[in-house]
Amino acid sequence: MDRQLVASSNVASIGYDEASATLEVQFLNGAVYQYFNVGSDLHTQLMAAPSKGQFIHAYIRNAYPYSRVG
């Protein structure tokens, strides 16, 4: 999945696959997580959020199934 670099103190890059509704996040520590069943609207809101890390913590981390992939 292609990821877009983001300006964040915690997140390095974010990718989204609309066909599978999968959000992929690479953190600055190198860990990569995929979050499943994430709607495209939420991805759009995340990309517009002033703090990507806070948005992920508040709206995604404990709300969607995920898997560490890297």
KADA-V717152 format. One record per backbone hydrogen bond with DSSP energy under -1.0 kcal/mol. NH is the residue of the N-H (numbers start at 1). CO is the residue of the C=O. If there is no record, write none. Layout:
# KADA-V717152
nh | co
NH | CO
NH | CO
This chain:
# KADA-V717152
nh | co
4 | 14
6 | 12
12 | 26
13 | 26
14 | 4
15 | 24
17 | 22
21 | 17
22 | 17
23 | 35
24 | 15
25 | 33
26 | 13
27 | 31
28 | 10
30 | 27
33 | 25
34 | 67
35 | 23
36 | 65
38 | 21
43 | 39
44 | 40
45 | 41
46 | 42
47 | 43
48 | 44
55 | 51
56 | 52
57 | 53
58 | 54
59 | 55
60 | 56
61 | 56
63 | 60
64 | 60
67 | 34
69 | 32
70 | 32
